[in-house]
Amino acid sequence: MTDIASGPLKRTPLHDVHVALGAKIVPFAGYEMPVQYPTGITAEHKAVREACGMFDVSHMGEVIVRGPDAIRFVASVTSNDVEALAVGQVHYSTLLRDDGTIVDDLLVYRFADHLMLVINASNRDKDLAHLEAHRGGFDCTMTDISDATALLAIQGPLAPAIVASLADVPLDGIKYYWFTEGRVAGVPCIISRTGYTGELGFELYFDEAQAGHVWNAIMAAGAVTPSGLGCRDSLRLEAGMCLYGHELDDHTTPIEAGLTWLVKLAKREPFLGQDVLRRQHTDGTDRKLVGFTIDERAIPRHGHGVVYGGVPVGEVRSGCMSPTLGIPIGTCYLPTAAAVVGTTFAIDIRGRLLPARVVPLPFYKRAGKA
């Protein structure tokens, strides 16, 4: 299996485990990845919402930034306020260009003596080149540890108890978007209270050589369903979470994408795109990201045309039949004046213009505290 753009596809350290479980393997972001297991996407989605699912997301990139200017450097190229992070805290952010457009979305972890950036696999080379191009003048180093790092996401209502049963540190007190370090199944891990599903759960970063051991230990805990990229996409869409290459891309700013809360214009360190984003924050933008539904039982897909006022205005960014809600859901960009709940427009599905309407994001929100 090869990718024309990047040559032979990589494999995560759990590739053989996925094959043995009967997973359907597809090319994704330069890797051979499980899109679903024999249980099927809908069953895996339901398992995460109701019990526990486990995802191998070892294809994600991890970059260590270390040195006296590490915080200033990362603050200068991202939109969120790195200096405001406490040790043990993580935040979501965007990596920016001078024109305010998004190179990637990422997580930033603050340790006592370094930062860890978690980036999208499909953007790894682009991100590293962009970071290196802007590192001049800052006293810090960057180390790409992606290939040496395994990453498992254990998500769902039962996930916290399952991970806690295997951990040698208490996890009850870890708040959403905070992390600790300890052992899980005897393996040193970064144990992070994060996820991409809208459910309770943890993400574990650890030595890729231990991937099989940790996977098997968590599976042995019971009530855990192996889950692939298919349900990861439907889960994150229901939760209103952006995906690079869909809601976000090289031509999008965080303010257009509804991520204004990630843009800390008052932070001390000047950052790339700050002036553009300040103008957008003050003057507004020409378009905004919205969520929508369709009354007919038709499934909106990425690339379907979007028509407003009889004029094509873009395309569907993400869409599916929501397994949790039982209705079609999707995202697209609309002219700002139309980007309000209740606005009607049309989706072109195979030549049929089907009525759609703007609805609030997220489509689904878990009951109770995060």
ABEGO torsion letter per residue (X at the ends): XBBAAAEBBBBBAAAAAAAAAGBBBBBBGGBBBBABBAAEAAAAAAAAAABBBBBBAAABBBBBBBEAAAAAAAAAABABBAAABBBGBBBBBBBBBAAGBBABBBBBBBBAABBBBBBBAAAAAAAAAAAAAAABGBBBBBBBAAAABBBBBBBEAAAAAAAAAABABBAAABBBGBBBBBBBGGBBBBBBBBEAAGBBEBBBBBBAAAAAAAAAAAAAAEGBBBBBAAAAAAAAAAAGBBBBGBABBAABBAAAAGAAAABBAABABBBBGAAAAAAAAAAEBABBBBBBBBABBBBBBBGBBBBBGGBBAEBBABBBBBAAAGBBBBBBBBBAAABBBGBBBBBBBGGBBBBBBBBBOBABBBBEBX
